[in-house]
Amino acid sequence: SLDAYRLLWKATTNGFSDATYQKVMNEGLLDPTNVADVAIVDNLVCNMDSPITVTGNQVNNFYALYNREEPKGFKFIHHDCECSLLREYYNTDVTTNTSVGTKLVYFNSRYLHQKLMAAPEYKKLFISRVCKHYFNDGPATAARMQSLFAARSDSISNAIVCESARWGDIRSPYEPYLPLNRDRDWTPNVTYLRNKFLPHRAELTLKQYRARGWFPEIDPPILSPCGGHVDYGTELSLSGAKKIVYTTDGSDPWVSKTAKVYAAPVSLTNSLTFRCCYARGEIDLPMRGEADFTVEEAPEPAIGILILLFLLGKRRILNV
């Protein structure tokens, strides 16, 4: 595994093109989706302790997992990230370039991601992951983050009382320096994170990606509704800045021969994966929108209507 890690590090320090990007993919050294998603999460929560410390010159708190039997790229996992979601880093930009990683002992996923952005194919993948997470009710939209955070914090609210007791009289770093407890310290911070920090980071990080040229100035196609359980015949509407093409067979509309041009709302009559993007010629990047729909079965006709139809049919037969 260390030999494989060294090969990935060496390729990274040499710099990426589409050719070298494809080479490390073919060698089973890189899982680009993992690298992109880890970068997105780090930026959202403003992770200042993993994989690079707040001082900006050390690596910390991450693992790189590798399957030597079936190599499908290193999987980067961050842990012990208590220096995240902190008020003092409310506006911090962690997308800025880092040189921490030029040495093998300091090699990390943030350095890898930033070097990979020079490869057009990886940049396309990163854009597709941002489209998936930041739009169409994705987990990085403000509403979804607030909902997920509320569910998790509510589930541990009672346990926080025991946690504060375990720490005893550890005092707040702020005046009047009282011992920490749930109602006075934890609950107000949870409310702040849910209502202010998370929505702000969702908006801010997208602006940071655009400022660095990592994401286009326009949004991807927007679906309404955005997936889930829907009634039979629900009309799916699309909106966007360019001409939109879509598929209902699960194929990628950017390359699929079954893609259709969107002209009017699509009636949903069966469960499916709906995928759409801006048409080729409209934009040089496949900015996608997608959602899974579970469509309820078509309603059966009421028994009274069936009897009426039967009698009408019988009457026509007798009249003949």
Contacts in CASP RR format, 6 or more apart in sequence:
PFRMAT RR
TARGET T0000
AUTHOR 0000-0000-0000
METHOD contacts of the structure
MODEL  1
SLDAYRLLWKATTNGFSDATYQKVMNEGLLDPTNVADVAIVDNLVCNMDS
PITVTGNQVNNFYALYNREEPKGFKFIHHDCECSLLREYYNTDVTTNTSV
GTKLVYFNSRYLHQKLMAAPEYKKLFISRVCKHYFNDGPATAARMQSLFA
ARSDSISNAIVCESARWGDIRSPYEPYLPLNRDRDWTPNVTYLRNKFLPH
RAELTLKQYRARGWFPEIDPPILSPCGGHVDYGTELSLSGAKKIVYTTDG
SDPWVSKTAKVYAAPVSLTNSLTFRCCYARGEIDLPMRGEADFTVEEAPE
PAIGILILLFLLGKRRILNV
1 66 0 8 1.000
1 68 0 8 1.000
4 29 0 8 1.000
4 66 0 8 1.000
4 68 0 8 1.000
4 71 0 8 1.000
4 74 0 8 1.000
5 64 0 8 1.000
5 66 0 8 1.000
5 74 0 8 1.000
5 104 0 8 1.000
5 107 0 8 1.000
6 104 0 8 1.000
7 24 0 8 1.000
7 27 0 8 1.000
7 29 0 8 1.000
8 24 0 8 1.000
8 29 0 8 1.000
8 30 0 8 1.000
8 74 0 8 1.000
8 107 0 8 1.000
8 112 0 8 1.000
9 101 0 8 1.000
9 104 0 8 1.000
9 107 0 8 1.000
11 20 0 8 1.000
11 23 0 8 1.000
11 24 0 8 1.000
11 29 0 8 1.000
12 101 0 8 1.000
12 107 0 8 1.000
12 111 0 8 1.000
12 112 0 8 1.000
12 115 0 8 1.000
12 116 0 8 1.000
13 101 0 8 1.000
13 102 0 8 1.000
13 115 0 8 1.000
14 20 0 8 1.000
15 115 0 8 1.000
15 118 0 8 1.000
16 115 0 8 1.000
16 116 0 8 1.000
16 118 0 8 1.000
16 119 0 8 1.000
16 122 0 8 1.000
17 118 0 8 1.000
17 119 0 8 1.000
18 119 0 8 1.000
18 120 0 8 1.000
18 121 0 8 1.000
20 119 0 8 1.000
21 30 0 8 1.000
21 32 0 8 1.000
21 116 0 8 1.000
21 119 0 8 1.000
21 121 0 8 1.000
21 122 0 8 1.000
22 121 0 8 1.000
24 30 0 8 1.000
25 32 0 8 1.000
27 71 0 8 1.000
28 71 0 8 1.000
28 72 0 8 1.000
28 73 0 8 1.000
29 71 0 8 1.000
29 73 0 8 1.000
29 74 0 8 1.000
30 73 0 8 1.000
30 74 0 8 1.000
31 72 0 8 1.000
31 73 0 8 1.000
31 74 0 8 1.000
31 75 0 8 1.000
32 116 0 8 1.000
32 122 0 8 1.000
32 125 0 8 1.000
33 125 0 8 1.000
33 129 0 8 1.000
34 73 0 8 1.000
34 74 0 8 1.000
34 75 0 8 1.000
34 76 0 8 1.000
35 76 0 8 1.000
35 109 0 8 1.000
35 112 0 8 1.000
35 113 0 8 1.000
35 116 0 8 1.000
36 113 0 8 1.000
36 122 0 8 1.000
36 125 0 8 1.000
36 126 0 8 1.000
36 129 0 8 1.000
37 129 0 8 1.000
37 133 0 8 1.000
38 76 0 8 1.000
38 77 0 8 1.000
38 78 0 8 1.000
38 109 0 8 1.000
38 113 0 8 1.000
39 109 0 8 1.000
39 110 0 8 1.000
39 113 0 8 1.000
39 126 0 8 1.000
40 129 0 8 1.000
40 130 0 8 1.000
40 133 0 8 1.000
40 140 0 8 1.000
40 205 0 8 1.000
41 47 0 8 1.000
41 78 0 8 1.000
42 50 0 8 1.000
42 51 0 8 1.000
42 78 0 8 1.000
42 94 0 8 1.000
42 110 0 8 1.000
43 94 0 8 1.000
43 95 0 8 1.000
43 201 0 8 1.000
43 205 0 8 1.000
43 208 0 8 1.000
44 140 0 8 1.000
44 145 0 8 1.000
44 198 0 8 1.000
44 201 0 8 1.000
44 202 0 8 1.000
44 205 0 8 1.000
45 81 0 8 1.000
45 84 0 8 1.000
45 85 0 8 1.000
45 201 0 8 1.000
46 84 0 8 1.000
46 85 0 8 1.000
46 86 0 8 1.000
46 89 0 8 1.000
46 90 0 8 1.000
46 92 0 8 1.000
46 94 0 8 1.000
46 201 0 8 1.000
47 78 0 8 1.000
47 81 0 8 1.000
47 83 0 8 1.000
47 84 0 8 1.000
47 94 0 8 1.000
48 54 0 8 1.000
48 83 0 8 1.000
48 84 0 8 1.000
48 86 0 8 1.000
48 89 0 8 1.000
48 92 0 8 1.000
48 94 0 8 1.000
49 60 0 8 1.000
49 61 0 8 1.000
49 80 0 8 1.000
49 81 0 8 1.000
49 82 0 8 1.000
49 83 0 8 1.000
49 84 0 8 1.000
50 60 0 8 1.000
50 61 0 8 1.000
50 62 0 8 1.000
50 78 0 8 1.000
50 79 0 8 1.000
50 80 0 8 1.000
50 81 0 8 1.000
50 83 0 8 1.000
51 59 0 8 1.000
51 60 0 8 1.000
51 61 0 8 1.000
51 62 0 8 1.000
51 76 0 8 1.000
51 78 0 8 1.000
51 108 0 8 1.000
51 109 0 8 1.000
51 110 0 8 1.000
52 58 0 8 1.000
52 59 0 8 1.000
52 60 0 8 1.000
52 98 0 8 1.000
52 100 0 8 1.000
52 108 0 8 1.000
52 110 0 8 1.000
53 59 0 8 1.000
53 60 0 8 1.000
54 83 0 8 1.000
56 98 0 8 1.000
56 100 0 8 1.000
57 100 0 8 1.000
58 100 0 8 1.000
58 106 0 8 1.000
59 100 0 8 1.000
59 101 0 8 1.000
59 106 0 8 1.000
59 107 0 8 1.000
59 108 0 8 1.000
61 78 0 8 1.000
61 79 0 8 1.000
61 80 0 8 1.000
61 81 0 8 1.000
62 76 0 8 1.000
62 77 0 8 1.000
62 78 0 8 1.000
62 79 0 8 1.000
62 108 0 8 1.000
62 109 0 8 1.000
63 76 0 8 1.000
63 77 0 8 1.000
63 79 0 8 1.000
64 74 0 8 1.000
64 75 0 8 1.000
64 76 0 8 1.000
64 77 0 8 1.000
64 109 0 8 1.000
65 74 0 8 1.000
65 75 0 8 1.000
65 76 0 8 1.000
65 77 0 8 1.000
66 73 0 8 1.000
66 74 0 8 1.000
66 75 0 8 1.000
67 73 0 8 1.000
76 108 0 8 1.000
76 109 0 8 1.000
76 112 0 8 1.000
78 109 0 8 1.000
85 193 0 8 1.000
85 197 0 8 1.000
87 192 0 8 1.000
87 197 0 8 1.000
90 197 0 8 1.000
90 200 0 8 1.000
91 204 0 8 1.000
93 208 0 8 1.000
94 110 0 8 1.000
95 114 0 8 1.000
95 205 0 8 1.000
95 208 0 8 1.000
95 209 0 8 1.000
95 212 0 8 1.000
95 214 0 8 1.000
97 114 0 8 1.000
98 110 0 8 1.000
98 111 0 8 1.000
98 114 0 8 1.000
99 111 0 8 1.000
100 106 0 8 1.000
100 108 0 8 1.000
100 110 0 8 1.000
100 111 0 8 1.000
101 107 0 8 1.000
101 108 0 8 1.000
101 111 0 8 1.000
102 111 0 8 1.000
113 126 0 8 1.000
116 122 0 8 1.000
116 126 0 8 1.000
117 123 0 8 1.000
117 126 0 8 1.000
117 214 0 8 1.000
123 214 0 8 1.000
124 285 0 8 1.000
124 286 0 8 1.000
126 214 0 8 1.000
127 214 0 8 1.000
127 215 0 8 1.000
127 216 0 8 1.000
127 285 0 8 1.000
127 287 0 8 1.000
128 286 0 8 1.000
128 287 0 8 1.000
128 288 0 8 1.000
130 206 0 8 1.000
130 209 0 8 1.000
130 214 0 8 1.000
130 215 0 8 1.000
131 220 0 8 1.000
131 287 0 8 1.000
131 288 0 8 1.000
131 289 0 8 1.000
132 138 0 8 1.000
132 288 0 8 1.000
132 289 0 8 1.000
132 290 0 8 1.000
133 139 0 8 1.000
133 140 0 8 1.000
134 140 0 8 1.000
134 141 0 8 1.000
134 202 0 8 1.000
134 206 0 8 1.000
135 141 0 8 1.000
135 219 0 8 1.000
135 220 0 8 1.000
135 222 0 8 1.000
135 289 0 8 1.000
136 220 0 8 1.000
136 222 0 8 1.000
136 223 0 8 1.000
136 226 0 8 1.000
136 289 0 8 1.000
136 290 0 8 1.000
136 291 0 8 1.000
137 143 0 8 1.000
137 144 0 8 1.000
137 226 0 8 1.000
137 227 0 8 1.000
137 291 0 8 1.000
138 144 0 8 1.000
138 226 0 8 1.000
139 145 0 8 1.000
139 148 0 8 1.000
140 202 0 8 1.000
141 202 0 8 1.000
142 198 0 8 1.000
142 199 0 8 1.000
142 202 0 8 1.000
142 203 0 8 1.000
145 198 0 8 1.000
145 199 0 8 1.000
145 202 0 8 1.000
146 194 0 8 1.000
146 195 0 8 1.000
146 198 0 8 1.000
146 199 0 8 1.000
149 190 0 8 1.000
149 193 0 8 1.000
149 194 0 8 1.000
149 198 0 8 1.000
150 194 0 8 1.000
153 190 0 8 1.000
153 194 0 8 1.000
157 182 0 8 1.000
157 187 0 8 1.000
160 182 0 8 1.000
160 186 0 8 1.000
161 181 0 8 1.000
161 182 0 8 1.000
164 179 0 8 1.000
164 180 0 8 1.000
164 181 0 8 1.000
164 182 0 8 1.000
164 185 0 8 1.000
164 186 0 8 1.000
167 180 0 8 1.000
168 179 0 8 1.000
169 179 0 8 1.000
170 179 0 8 1.000
170 180 0 8 1.000
171 177 0 8 1.000
171 178 0 8 1.000
171 179 0 8 1.000
171 180 0 8 1.000
172 178 0 8 1.000
172 179 0 8 1.000
172 180 0 8 1.000
172 185 0 8 1.000
178 184 0 8 1.000
180 186 0 8 1.000
206 215 0 8 1.000
209 215 0 8 1.000
210 216 0 8 1.000
210 217 0 8 1.000
216 283 0 8 1.000
216 285 0 8 1.000
216 287 0 8 1.000
218 240 0 8 1.000
218 241 0 8 1.000
218 242 0 8 1.000
218 283 0 8 1.000
218 287 0 8 1.000
219 240 0 8 1.000
219 241 0 8 1.000
219 287 0 8 1.000
220 240 0 8 1.000
220 277 0 8 1.000
220 278 0 8 1.000
220 287 0 8 1.000
220 288 0 8 1.000
220 289 0 8 1.000
221 238 0 8 1.000
221 239 0 8 1.000
221 240 0 8 1.000
221 244 0 8 1.000
221 276 0 8 1.000
221 277 0 8 1.000
221 278 0 8 1.000
221 287 0 8 1.000
221 288 0 8 1.000
221 289 0 8 1.000
222 238 0 8 1.000
222 239 0 8 1.000
222 240 0 8 1.000
222 289 0 8 1.000
223 236 0 8 1.000
223 237 0 8 1.000
223 238 0 8 1.000
223 274 0 8 1.000
223 276 0 8 1.000
223 289 0 8 1.000
223 290 0 8 1.000
223 291 0 8 1.000
224 236 0 8 1.000
224 237 0 8 1.000
224 238 0 8 1.000
224 239 0 8 1.000
225 234 0 8 1.000
225 236 0 8 1.000
225 291 0 8 1.000
226 291 0 8 1.000
227 274 0 8 1.000
227 291 0 8 1.000
227 292 0 8 1.000
227 293 0 8 1.000
228 291 0 8 1.000
228 292 0 8 1.000
228 293 0 8 1.000
228 294 0 8 1.000
229 294 0 8 1.000
229 296 0 8 1.000
230 268 0 8 1.000
230 293 0 8 1.000
230 294 0 8 1.000
230 295 0 8 1.000
230 296 0 8 1.000
231 295 0 8 1.000
231 296 0 8 1.000
232 268 0 8 1.000
232 269 0 8 1.000
232 295 0 8 1.000
232 296 0 8 1.000
232 297 0 8 1.000
232 298 0 8 1.000
232 299 0 8 1.000
233 267 0 8 1.000
233 268 0 8 1.000
233 269 0 8 1.000
233 295 0 8 1.000
234 267 0 8 1.000
234 268 0 8 1.000
234 293 0 8 1.000
234 295 0 8 1.000
235 265 0 8 1.000
235 266 0 8 1.000
235 267 0 8 1.000
235 268 0 8 1.000
236 265 0 8 1.000
236 266 0 8 1.000
236 267 0 8 1.000
236 268 0 8 1.000
236 274 0 8 1.000
236 293 0 8 1.000
237 265 0 8 1.000
238 244 0 8 1.000
238 246 0 8 1.000
238 262 0 8 1.000
238 266 0 8 1.000
238 276 0 8 1.000
240 278 0 8 1.000
241 278 0 8 1.000
242 278 0 8 1.000
242 279 0 8 1.000
242 282 0 8 1.000
242 283 0 8 1.000
243 261 0 8 1.000
243 262 0 8 1.000
243 278 0 8 1.000
243 279 0 8 1.000
243 282 0 8 1.000
244 261 0 8 1.000
244 262 0 8 1.000
244 276 0 8 1.000
244 277 0 8 1.000
244 278 0 8 1.000
244 279 0 8 1.000
245 253 0 8 1.000
245 259 0 8 1.000
245 260 0 8 1.000
245 261 0 8 1.000
245 262 0 8 1.000
245 276 0 8 1.000
245 277 0 8 1.000
245 278 0 8 1.000
245 279 0 8 1.000
246 253 0 8 1.000
246 259 0 8 1.000
246 260 0 8 1.000
246 262 0 8 1.000
246 266 0 8 1.000
246 274 0 8 1.000
246 275 0 8 1.000
246 276 0 8 1.000
246 277 0 8 1.000
247 253 0 8 1.000
247 256 0 8 1.000
247 258 0 8 1.000
247 259 0 8 1.000
247 260 0 8 1.000
247 274 0 8 1.000
247 275 0 8 1.000
247 276 0 8 1.000
248 266 0 8 1.000
248 272 0 8 1.000
248 273 0 8 1.000
248 274 0 8 1.000
249 256 0 8 1.000
249 258 0 8 1.000
249 272 0 8 1.000
250 272 0 8 1.000
250 273 0 8 1.000
250 274 0 8 1.000
250 275 0 8 1.000
251 258 0 8 1.000
251 259 0 8 1.000
251 275 0 8 1.000
252 275 0 8 1.000
252 277 0 8 1.000
252 286 0 8 1.000
252 288 0 8 1.000
253 259 0 8 1.000
253 275 0 8 1.000
253 276 0 8 1.000
253 277 0 8 1.000
253 288 0 8 1.000
254 277 0 8 1.000
254 280 0 8 1.000
254 286 0 8 1.000
254 288 0 8 1.000
261 279 0 8 1.000
262 276 0 8 1.000
266 274 0 8 1.000
268 293 0 8 1.000
268 295 0 8 1.000
269 295 0 8 1.000
269 298 0 8 1.000
270 295 0 8 1.000
271 292 0 8 1.000
271 293 0 8 1.000
271 294 0 8 1.000
271 295 0 8 1.000
272 292 0 8 1.000
272 293 0 8 1.000
272 295 0 8 1.000
273 290 0 8 1.000
273 291 0 8 1.000
273 292 0 8 1.000
273 293 0 8 1.000
274 290 0 8 1.000
274 291 0 8 1.000
274 292 0 8 1.000
274 293 0 8 1.000
275 288 0 8 1.000
275 289 0 8 1.000
275 290 0 8 1.000
276 288 0 8 1.000
276 289 0 8 1.000
276 290 0 8 1.000
277 286 0 8 1.000
277 287 0 8 1.000
277 288 0 8 1.000
277 289 0 8 1.000
278 286 0 8 1.000
278 287 0 8 1.000
END
